[in-house]
Amino acid sequence: MLARLRHEFVPFLLQRWRSLLLLLLGVMAPLLLFTHLAHEIFVEGGFAWDQAVLNWYAAQRTPGLTRAAETLAQVAGVKVLPFITLAIAWLLGSWHEGRGRAHGWFLLLSVLGATLLNVAAKVVFQRPRPDELTAVLAEPGFSFPSGHAMANAAFGMALALVFWRSRAGWPVAAFGLVWAVTVGASRNYLGVHYPSDVLAGMTASVAWVVGLRLLMVRRWPSLRRSPAGQHDTRE
């Protein structure tokens, strides 16, 4: 029995180790961290560092930084980000005779799915936002997890995965990471979300986007290649 299992299981591990590692690090680990954050906040009473970090950001505010954070909130919000996502998805779909169509759908579904998951999570958890007296903006709705952080982490992560096998892989991945972190930090700077809201949104998005790619790549193997085609795909 053991010999048979070893004979069948070892080749499976050798063939699928990359996918299994991606499942472990990209889906399971972020979900565990999200679960830990939710448990600490809603069962154990929250984190002392949440308010401490907000106080630190409040002490760093300047008129110029505040204008930049407010502008970023508009660009990364529901009035602009969906149109940016649609435009990039359309460009991917029409690029090189439609070779990037699956990549376009992956990007679109990543951001849309993260947004819908965020709405559902806020309805479930209903965490109040930080004290409005220390916030730059007054925003409606609940706080956990951060919608801006979740949607833009999904946007940045999906872009990185779309172009990962292309020659532009590293620059796009760096942009996606910097974009997601900057948007998340701006939400704390403005005082409209606790740091744990931002961290929870980002971890949830990583799990969603990586899980979505693992599902879609089985149906569309072209996702393993550059949107520009095989000639642009790195080994």
Backbone as numpy.savetxt, mean C-alpha at the origin, in Angstrom:
# Nx Ny Nz CAx CAy CAz Cx Cy Cz
5.39 -43.52 3.93 4.56 -42.31 3.93 5.43 -41.05 3.93
6.41 -41.00 4.85 7.30 -39.85 4.93 8.13 -39.69 3.66
8.57 -40.84 3.12 9.36 -40.80 1.89 8.53 -40.25 0.73
7.26 -40.63 0.70 6.38 -40.15 -0.37 6.14 -38.65 -0.24
5.90 -38.20 1.01 5.68 -36.77 1.24 6.93 -35.97 0.86
8.10 -36.50 1.23 9.34 -35.81 0.90 9.55 -35.78 -0.61
9.19 -36.82 -1.27 9.36 -36.91 -2.72 8.46 -35.91 -3.43
7.26 -35.64 -2.88 6.31 -34.73 -3.52 6.50 -33.30 -3.04
6.85 -33.12 -1.74 6.87 -31.79 -1.15 8.15 -31.03 -1.48
9.28 -31.72 -1.47 10.55 -31.05 -1.73 10.59 -30.43 -3.13
10.21 -31.16 -4.19 10.18 -30.52 -5.52 9.24 -29.32 -5.57
8.11 -29.41 -4.86 7.17 -28.28 -4.81 7.84 -27.06 -4.19
8.56 -27.26 -3.09 9.25 -26.15 -2.44 10.31 -25.55 -3.35
11.04 -26.41 -4.04 12.11 -25.93 -4.91 11.56 -25.14 -6.09
10.39 -25.54 -6.58 9.79 -24.87 -7.73 9.07 -23.58 -7.34
8.50 -23.55 -6.12 7.62 -22.44 -5.72 8.18 -21.61 -4.58
9.47 -21.72 -4.27 9.98 -21.07 -3.08 9.85 -19.55 -3.15
9.98 -18.98 -4.35 9.83 -17.53 -4.47 8.41 -17.09 -4.14
7.44 -17.82 -4.68 6.04 -17.48 -4.40 5.71 -17.68 -2.93
6.23 -18.76 -2.34 5.97 -19.02 -0.93 6.61 -17.95 -0.04
7.82 -17.52 -0.40 8.48 -16.46 0.36 7.72 -15.15 0.24
7.23 -14.85 -0.97 6.43 -13.65 -1.18 5.13 -13.72 -0.38
4.53 -14.90 -0.33 3.30 -15.08 0.46 3.58 -14.84 1.94
4.70 -15.36 2.42 5.04 -15.23 3.83 5.36 -13.78 4.21
6.26 -13.16 3.44 6.73 -11.82 3.78 5.78 -10.73 3.30
5.10 -10.97 2.19 4.25 -9.94 1.61 2.81 -9.97 2.05
2.33 -11.11 2.54 0.93 -11.22 2.94 0.80 -11.57 4.43
1.40 -12.66 4.85 1.22 -13.12 6.22 1.82 -12.15 7.25
3.06 -11.71 7.02 3.71 -10.81 7.98 2.95 -9.48 8.13
2.56 -8.81 7.02 1.78 -7.57 7.18 0.43 -7.80 7.87
-0.23 -8.91 7.58 -1.52 -9.18 8.23 -1.35 -9.40 9.73
-0.28 -10.07 10.11 -0.01 -10.27 11.54 0.27 -8.94 12.23
1.02 -8.06 11.56 1.29 -6.75 12.14 0.02 -5.93 12.25
-0.83 -5.97 11.22 -2.11 -5.26 11.27 -2.96 -5.77 12.44
-3.01 -7.09 12.60 -3.78 -7.69 13.70 -3.23 -7.25 15.05
-1.91 -7.20 15.17 -1.29 -6.76 16.42 -1.66 -5.31 16.73
-1.58 -4.44 15.72 -1.93 -3.04 15.92 -3.38 -2.89 16.35
-4.29 -3.58 15.68 -5.71 -3.49 16.03 -5.96 -4.00 17.45
-5.31 -5.08 17.83 -5.47 -5.63 19.18 -4.98 -4.64 20.23
-3.82 -4.06 20.02 -3.25 -3.13 20.99 -4.12 -1.88 21.14
-4.68 -1.41 20.02 -5.48 -0.19 20.06 -6.85 -0.41 20.68
-7.54 -1.46 20.24 -8.94 -1.63 20.61 -9.16 -2.58 21.79
-8.14 -3.30 22.19 -8.26 -4.20 23.34 -7.38 -3.74 24.50
-6.14 -3.36 24.19 -5.19 -3.00 25.24 -5.16 -1.50 25.54
-5.87 -0.70 24.77 -5.94 0.72 25.10 -5.06 1.64 24.28
-4.34 1.12 23.31 -3.56 1.96 22.41 -2.11 2.10 22.79
-1.41 2.95 22.04 0.02 3.15 22.21 0.30 4.54 22.76
1.22 4.61 23.74 1.58 5.91 24.30 2.31 6.77 23.26
3.05 6.10 22.36 3.83 6.87 21.38 2.97 7.50 20.29
1.71 7.09 20.17 0.85 7.70 19.16 0.75 9.21 19.35
0.38 9.64 20.56 0.24 11.06 20.83 1.60 11.76 20.88
2.62 11.05 21.36 3.95 11.66 21.43 4.47 12.01 20.04
4.25 11.13 19.08 4.69 11.40 17.71 3.90 12.58 17.12
2.60 12.63 17.38 1.80 13.76 16.88 2.29 15.08 17.48
2.63 15.07 18.77 3.14 16.28 19.41 4.46 16.72 18.78
5.30 15.74 18.42 6.58 16.08 17.79 6.35 16.73 16.43
5.45 16.16 15.65 5.15 16.75 14.34 4.59 18.17 14.50
3.71 18.35 15.47 3.12 19.68 15.69 4.20 20.71 16.00
5.24 20.29 16.71 6.32 21.21 17.06 7.19 21.56 15.86
7.14 20.77 14.79 7.97 21.01 13.61 7.25 21.82 12.54
6.02 22.20 12.76 5.24 22.86 11.72 5.77 24.25 11.36
5.78 24.49 10.06 6.08 25.82 9.53 5.05 26.12 8.45
4.84 27.37 8.09 3.87 27.67 7.04 4.17 26.96 5.72
5.45 26.89 5.35 5.81 26.24 4.09 5.54 24.74 4.12
5.93 24.07 5.21 5.69 22.63 5.32 4.19 22.34 5.36
3.45 23.20 6.04 2.00 22.98 6.13 1.34 23.11 4.76
1.74 24.11 3.98 1.20 24.24 2.62 1.55 23.03 1.77
2.77 22.54 1.91 3.19 21.36 1.14 2.38 20.13 1.55
2.15 19.95 2.85 1.39 18.80 3.33 -0.07 18.88 2.88
-0.63 20.08 2.88 -2.01 20.25 2.43 -2.13 19.99 0.93
-1.15 20.42 0.16 -1.16 20.14 -1.28 -1.04 18.65 -1.54
-0.15 18.00 -0.80 0.00 16.55 -0.95 -1.28 15.82 -0.59
-1.99 16.32 0.42 -3.26 15.70 0.81 -4.27 15.75 -0.33
-4.25 16.86 -1.09 -5.16 16.97 -2.23 -4.76 16.03 -3.36
-3.46 16.01 -3.70 -2.99 15.16 -4.80 -3.19 13.68 -4.47
-2.95 13.32 -3.21 -3.03 11.91 -2.80 -4.43 11.51 -2.36
-5.39 12.42 -2.46 -6.74 12.15 -2.00 -7.67 11.68 -3.10
-8.94 11.59 -2.77 -9.94 11.01 -3.67 -10.25 11.91 -4.87
-9.85 13.17 -4.81 -10.14 14.08 -5.93 -9.11 14.00 -7.05
-7.92 13.45 -6.76 -6.87 13.43 -7.77 -6.31 12.03 -8.00
-5.98 11.31 -6.93 -5.31 10.00 -7.07 -6.06 9.04 -7.99
-7.39 8.91 -7.91 -8.08 7.99 -8.83 -7.82 8.31 -10.30
-7.76 9.59 -10.64 -7.54 9.98 -12.04 -6.09 9.70 -12.46
-5.15 9.89 -11.53 -3.75 9.52 -11.82 -3.65 8.02 -12.07
-4.31 7.25 -11.21 -4.29 5.79 -11.35 -4.91 5.35 -12.66
-6.06 5.93 -13.00 -6.72 5.60 -14.27 -5.85 5.96 -15.46
-5.20 7.11 -15.40 -4.35 7.54 -16.52 -3.17 6.58 -16.72
-2.53 6.20 -15.62 -1.39 5.28 -15.74 -1.86 3.91 -16.22
-3.00 3.45 -15.69 -3.54 2.15 -16.11 -3.87 2.17 -17.60
-4.44 3.28 -18.08 -4.76 3.39 -19.51 -3.48 3.39 -20.35
-2.46 4.12 -19.89 -1.19 4.14 -20.62 -0.56 2.76 -20.67
-0.63 2.04 -19.57 -0.09 0.68 -19.55 -0.84 -0.22 -20.53
-2.16 -0.07 -20.56 -2.97 -0.91 -21.43 -2.76 -0.63 -22.91
-2.40 0.61 -23.23 -2.21 0.96 -24.64 -0.75 0.93 -25.06
0.13 0.58 -24.13 1.57 0.60 -24.39 2.00 -0.66 -25.14
2.79 -0.50 -26.16 3.36 -1.62 -26.91 2.30 -2.65 -27.30
1.29 -2.16 -28.00 0.22 -3.01 -28.54 -0.51 -3.79 -27.46
-0.70 -3.14 -26.32 -1.50 -3.75 -25.25 -0.79 -4.79 -24.41
0.56 -4.87 -24.50 1.28 -5.86 -23.70 1.16 -5.59 -22.19
0.90 -4.33 -21.84 0.79 -3.99 -20.43 -0.63 -3.93 -19.91
-1.58 -4.53 -20.65 -2.99 -4.45 -20.22 -3.20 -5.09 -18.85
-2.61 -6.26 -18.63 -2.76 -6.93 -17.32 -2.14 -6.09 -16.22
-1.03 -5.41 -16.51 -0.41 -4.54 -15.52 -1.33 -3.36 -15.17
-2.01 -2.83 -16.20 -2.94 -1.74 -15.94 -4.09 -2.15 -15.05
-4.65 -3.33 -15.32 -5.72 -3.84 -14.47 -5.24 -4.12 -13.05
-4.02 -4.63 -12.93 -3.46 -4.89 -11.61 -3.32 -3.60 -10.81
-2.80 -2.55 -11.43 -2.67 -1.26 -10.74 -4.04 -0.73 -10.32
-4.99 -0.78 -11.23 -6.33 -0.26 -10.96 -7.00 -1.03 -9.83
-6.95 -2.35 -9.88 -7.58 -3.17 -8.84 -6.87 -3.04 -7.50
-5.57 -2.81 -7.53 -4.82 -2.63 -6.28 -5.33 -1.42 -5.52
-5.44 -0.28 -6.20 -5.88 0.95 -5.54 -7.35 0.89 -5.19
-8.17 0.38 -6.11 -9.61 0.29 -5.85 -9.89 -0.66 -4.69
-9.26 -1.82 -4.69 -9.47 -2.78 -3.62 -9.03 -2.25 -2.27
-7.89 -1.57 -2.23 -7.41 -1.00 -0.97 -8.38 0.06 -0.45
-8.94 0.85 -1.37 -9.89 1.88 -0.97 -11.15 1.27 -0.38
-11.68 0.24 -1.02 -12.89 -0.42 -0.52 -12.62 -1.12 0.81
-11.47 -1.74 0.95 -11.12 -2.37 2.22 -11.00 -1.34 3.33
-10.49 -0.17 3.00 -10.37 0.88 4.01 -11.73 1.34 4.50
-12.66 1.52 3.57 -14.01 1.93 3.95 -14.63 0.89 4.88
-14.48 -0.39 4.54 -15.03 -1.46 5.38 -14.37 -1.48 6.76
-13.04 -1.31 6.80 -12.33 -1.34 8.08 -12.75 -0.19 8.98
-12.95 0.99 8.40 -13.36 2.13 9.22 -14.75 1.93 9.81
-15.62 1.30 9.05 -16.96 1.01 9.56 -16.88 0.01 10.72
-15.99 -0.94 10.62 -15.84 -1.96 11.66 -15.21 -1.38 12.92
-14.11 -0.64 12.78 -13.33 -0.21 13.95 -13.82 1.11 14.54
-14.23 2.06 13.71 -14.81 3.34 14.17 -13.94 4.04 15.21
-12.67 4.16 14.95 -11.78 4.89 15.86 -11.90 6.39 15.62
-12.12 7.19 16.67 -12.18 8.64 16.48 -10.83 9.20 16.04
-10.87 10.31 15.32 -9.64 10.97 14.90 -8.98 11.65 16.10
-7.69 12.02 15.94 -7.01 12.75 17.03 -7.73 14.06 17.35
-7.37 14.63 18.49 -7.98 15.87 18.96 -7.88 16.95 17.88
-9.01 17.51 17.48 -9.03 18.52 16.43 -8.28 19.79 16.83
-8.09 20.02 18.12 -7.40 21.22 18.56 -5.93 21.22 18.16
-5.37 20.02 17.98 -3.96 19.93 17.57 -3.80 19.63 16.08
-4.90 19.55 15.35 -4.86 19.22 13.93 -4.87 20.48 13.08
-4.22 20.41 11.92 -4.23 21.52 10.97 -5.55 21.54 10.22
-6.06 20.35 9.88 -7.31 20.21 9.14 -8.35 19.53 10.00
-9.61 19.78 9.69 -10.71 19.05 10.31 -11.33 18.17 9.23
-11.14 16.86 9.35 -11.64 15.93 8.34 -12.72 15.03 8.93
-13.73 14.70 8.12 -14.81 13.83 8.61 -14.38 12.37 8.61
-15.23 11.54 9.20 -15.00 10.10 9.15 -14.11 9.61 10.27
-13.88 8.29 10.25 -13.10 7.65 11.30 -11.62 7.62 10.94
-10.81 7.16 11.89 -9.37 7.34 11.78 -8.59 6.07 11.42
-9.11 4.91 11.78 -8.33 3.66 11.63 -8.95 2.75 10.58
-8.14 2.34 9.61 -6.81 2.80 9.25 -6.87 4.03 8.36
-5.73 4.67 8.15 -5.70 5.88 7.33 -6.02 5.56 5.88
-7.02 6.27 5.33 -7.39 6.05 3.93 -6.31 6.53 2.97
-5.75 7.72 3.25 -4.67 8.23 2.40 -3.48 7.26 2.39
-3.08 6.82 3.58 -1.92 5.92 3.67 -2.21 4.61 2.94
-3.42 4.10 3.08 -3.75 2.80 2.50 -3.81 2.88 0.97
-4.49 3.89 0.44 -4.62 4.01 -1.01 -3.27 4.29 -1.66
-2.47 5.16 -1.05 -1.21 5.53 -1.67 -0.12 4.49 -1.47
-0.19 3.72 -0.39 0.71 2.58 -0.25 0.40 1.53 -1.31
-0.91 1.32 -1.57 -1.30 0.39 -2.63 -0.83 0.89 -3.99
-0.96 2.18 -4.22 -0.51 2.79 -5.48 1.00 2.61 -5.65
1.78 2.95 -4.63 3.23 2.83 -4.72 3.70 1.39 -4.83
3.08 0.49 -4.05 3.47 -0.92 -4.09 3.12 -1.54 -5.44
1.94 -1.23 -5.95 1.53 -1.79 -7.25 2.43 -1.28 -8.37
2.77 0.00 -8.35 3.68 0.53 -9.36 5.03 -0.18 -9.32
5.54 -0.40 -8.09 6.82 -1.08 -7.95 6.76 -2.49 -8.54
5.66 -3.21 -8.29 5.54 -4.57 -8.81 5.31 -4.59 -10.31
4.61 -3.59 -10.82 4.39 -3.50 -12.27 5.71 -3.37 -13.02
6.60 -2.54 -12.51 7.85 -2.24 -13.23 9.06 -2.98 -12.66
8.83 -3.90 -11.71 9.96 -4.53 -11.02 10.89 -5.27 -11.98
10.34 -5.96 -12.97 11.17 -6.73 -13.89 11.68 -5.90 -15.06
11.32 -4.63 -15.12 11.79 -3.78 -16.20 13.10 -3.11 -15.82
13.71 -2.42 -16.77 14.96 -1.70 -16.49 14.74 -0.54 -15.52
13.51 -0.09 -15.43 13.19 1.01 -14.51 12.75 0.51 -13.15
12.96 -0.77 -12.87 12.44 -1.38 -11.65 12.85 -0.70 -10.37
14.15 -0.51 -10.17 14.63 0.08 -8.92 14.20 1.53 -8.75
14.32 2.40 -9.76 13.84 3.77 -9.58 12.35 3.86 -9.27
11.54 3.05 -9.95 10.10 3.08 -9.69 9.80 2.55 -8.29
10.49 1.50 -7.86 10.30 0.97 -6.51 10.67 2.02 -5.46
11.78 2.73 -5.69 12.20 3.78 -4.77 11.15 4.89 -4.71
10.62 5.28 -5.89 9.58 6.30 -5.92 8.34 5.84 -5.16
7.92 4.60 -5.38 6.74 4.08 -4.70 6.89 4.09 -3.20
8.07 3.70 -2.71 8.32 3.68 -1.26 8.33 5.10 -0.71
9.04 6.00 -1.37 9.12 7.39 -0.88 7.75 8.05 -0.92
6.99 7.80 -1.96 5.65 8.37 -2.09 4.75 7.89 -0.94
4.72 6.59 -0.70 3.86 6.04 0.35 4.25 6.56 1.72
5.54 6.59 2.02 6.01 7.06 3.33 5.74 8.55 3.50
5.96 9.33 2.44 5.74 10.78 2.53 4.27 11.11 2.75
3.39 10.43 2.03 1.96 10.66 2.22 1.55 10.26 3.65
2.03 9.11 4.11 1.69 8.68 5.46 2.19 9.66 6.51
3.43 10.13 6.36 3.99 11.08 7.32 3.21 12.40 7.30
2.75 12.81 6.13 2.00 14.07 6.03 0.69 13.99 6.80
0.10 12.81 6.89 -1.15 12.67 7.65 -0.91 12.87 9.15
0.25 12.41 9.62 0.60 12.66 11.02 0.97 14.13 11.23
1.69 14.71 10.27 2.06 16.12 10.36 0.82 17.01 10.47
-0.19 16.71 9.67 -1.42 17.49 9.69 -2.28 17.20 10.91
-1.98 16.13 11.63 -2.70 15.80 12.86 -4.05 15.15 12.65
-4.29 14.60 11.46 -5.60 14.00 11.17 -5.61 12.48 11.38
-4.44 11.90 11.62 -4.35 10.46 11.88 -3.26 10.19 12.91
-3.48 9.17 13.73 -2.42 8.68 14.60 -1.39 7.92 13.76
-0.15 7.86 14.22 0.85 7.04 13.50 0.43 5.59 13.33
-0.26 5.03 14.32 -0.72 3.64 14.21 -1.77 3.48 13.12
-2.56 4.53 12.85 -3.51 4.49 11.73 -2.77 4.36 10.40
-1.69 5.14 10.27 -0.90 5.14 9.04 -0.21 3.79 8.86
0.41 3.30 9.93 1.12 2.02 9.86 0.16 0.89 9.52
-1.03 0.91 10.12 -2.02 -0.13 9.84 -2.48 -0.07 8.38
-2.70 1.14 7.87 -3.11 1.28 6.48 -2.06 0.76 5.51
-0.80 1.05 5.79 0.27 0.61 4.91 0.44 -0.90 4.94
0.38 -1.50 6.13 0.53 -2.96 6.21 -0.64 -3.67 5.53
-1.85 -3.15 5.71 -3.01 -3.76 5.06 -2.88 -3.70 3.54
-2.37 -2.57 3.03 -2.22 -2.43 1.59 -1.17 -3.38 1.03
-0.05 -3.52 1.74 0.98 -4.45 1.28 0.41 -5.85 1.15
-0.33 -6.29 2.18 -0.93 -7.62 2.14 -1.90 -7.76 0.98
-2.73 -6.75 0.76 -3.72 -6.79 -0.32 -3.05 -6.83 -1.69
-2.09 -5.94 -1.92 -1.47 -5.82 -3.25 -0.66 -7.07 -3.58
0.13 -7.56 -2.62 0.93 -8.76 -2.88 0.01 -9.97 -3.09
-1.02 -10.10 -2.27 -1.97 -11.20 -2.45 -2.67 -11.14 -3.78
-3.06 -9.93 -4.20 -3.72 -9.76 -5.50 -2.79 -10.17 -6.63
-1.52 -9.79 -6.54 -0.59 -10.16 -7.60 -0.39 -11.67 -7.66
-0.29 -12.32 -6.51 -0.12 -13.77 -6.51 -1.30 -14.46 -7.17
-2.49 -13.89 -7.01 -3.68 -14.46 -7.66 -3.70 -14.16 -9.16
-3.41 -12.91 -9.52 -3.52 -12.51 -10.92 -2.43 -13.11 -11.79
-1.25 -13.31 -11.23 -0.14 -13.79 -12.05 -0.38 -15.22 -12.54
-1.24 -15.97 -11.85 -1.57 -17.32 -12.30 -2.42 -17.28 -13.57
-3.25 -16.24 -13.67 -4.11 -16.10 -14.85 -3.41 -15.33 -15.96
-2.57 -14.35 -15.58 -1.87 -13.51 -16.55 -0.37 -13.59 -16.28
0.30 -14.59 -16.82 1.76 -14.72 -16.62 2.55 -13.52 -17.13
1.95 -12.69 -17.98 2.64 -11.50 -18.49 3.00 -10.53 -17.37
2.35 -10.66 -16.22 2.68 -9.81 -15.08 4.10 -10.06 -14.58
4.67 -11.20 -14.94 6.05 -11.50 -14.54 7.06 -10.77 -15.43
6.57 -10.15 -16.51 7.46 -9.45 -17.43 7.23 -7.94 -17.35
8.12 -7.20 -17.97 7.97 -5.75 -18.06 6.73 -5.43 -18.90
6.03 -4.33 -18.60 4.89 -3.92 -19.43 5.30 -3.63 -20.88
6.58 -3.33 -21.08 7.07 -3.05 -22.44 7.38 -4.31 -23.23
7.31 -5.46 -22.61 7.57 -6.70 -23.32 8.85 -7.39 -22.89
9.12 -8.49 -23.54 10.26 -9.34 -23.16 11.60 -8.62 -23.33
11.72 -7.74 -24.33 13.01 -7.10 -24.58 13.42 -6.17 -23.44
12.45 -5.73 -22.63 12.73 -4.82 -21.51 12.75 -5.56 -20.18
12.60 -6.87 -20.21 12.49 -7.65 -18.98 13.86 -8.11 -18.50
14.17 -7.78 -17.22 15.44 -8.21 -16.63 15.35 -9.67 -16.23
16.47 -10.37 -16.29 16.52 -11.75 -15.83 16.43 -11.78 -14.31
